[in-house]
Amino acid sequence: MNKTASGLDGLIAGETAISTLDHGLHYRGYALEDLVRDATFTEVAYLLLHGELPTQEALADFRAILAEAAEVPPAVVQLLQELPLHIAPIDALRTAISALAHFDEQANETGDTANLGKAIRLLGQVPVLIAARHRLTRGEEMADSDPELSFASNFLSMLTGQIPTARDERALEQSLICYADLEFNASTFTARIVASTGSDLHSAITAGVAALKGPLHGGANEDVLDLLLSVESPSQAEKFVRDAIAKKRRLAGFGHRIYRDHPDPRAVVLKDTCRDLATSSEQLRLEEIADSLEAVMWSLKQLRPNVDWPTARLYRMLGLDAELFTPMFAAARVAGWSAHVLEQQRDNRLITPRATYVGPAPRAFVPLRERG
């Protein structure tokens, strides 16, 4: 067998009509930059799930279905409340999504109509799960979902208990669009592998969350904020990076498996969003530090920032705790994961790759009594 690259680097593992990283990032043929500028996350979620942008009537219907779906069984809320306090929000979310399957009448159905219905329900339920765990662990009452608000505004409102400004709403909207899908990334490929076995959508999404948690994937956005806050001023950026290089320490928020020779378009558009959001002296200082670190990383390592780099700053400016960063990522990626599960099961073949064996050559078995 031919030896494959480590981490399946560069290997084409299948076909998809959902998104592509060729020439930037496109969802169903639409450039990310255009979607971030003019679309809402709800429109993008509809696009990923249905293949086309919605009409005004279709969008209104979709929003109504999402609003109706934004309910979580009391038993799942109780589960979230009874999980130990030290459990990270992303772990609580993984557990809660799995638990939701037990209350979904179509849980074990894998047909297209059933999968689409479950996907839309999950899209509405996941923000409720995240907000519920966040508020309950702080001794606060759950904030009700408001069907009159946009997806992004309602999400922030459930987390904070306050209706966000239009500026904050739009900033979150843009970040969710950027996180919605990314071809065959680690968590999406994980979800597709599960789907290829004939398993159900909740299982595939649960597996996707588990993969996303890893610090080399979605969990990196929490590490980005720690990095930024450890640099006191822009003038310290070069020393900080040189020290990290000397210690062979990887800096979160830089480098991407695919976006090596050109910028991550998500990082580019969200950098502008961060600049628009930054108003306080602390926020402006953090932007200056980020700019300095970017320049030094390019100068010394030729590494560009990925999407996690601006998102960590954006979420901090929205007043969100770092432990919420990865769950926010998951809330957006549910749309992409679900679209991939639907696509996989429409024309399914069990994903069963081979491995290059590097163990001992064939050898004779030695009975236990002869092994001493």
Helices and strands as residue ranges (DSSP letters): G 6-8, E 19-20, E 26-27, E 30-31, H 32-38, H 41-50, H 56-69, H 74-82, H 89-100, G 101-103, H 112-136, H 151-160, H 166-179, H 186-196, H 201-212, H 220-229, G 234-236, H 237-246, H 265-277, H 281-301, H 308-317, G 322-324, H 325-346, G 368-370
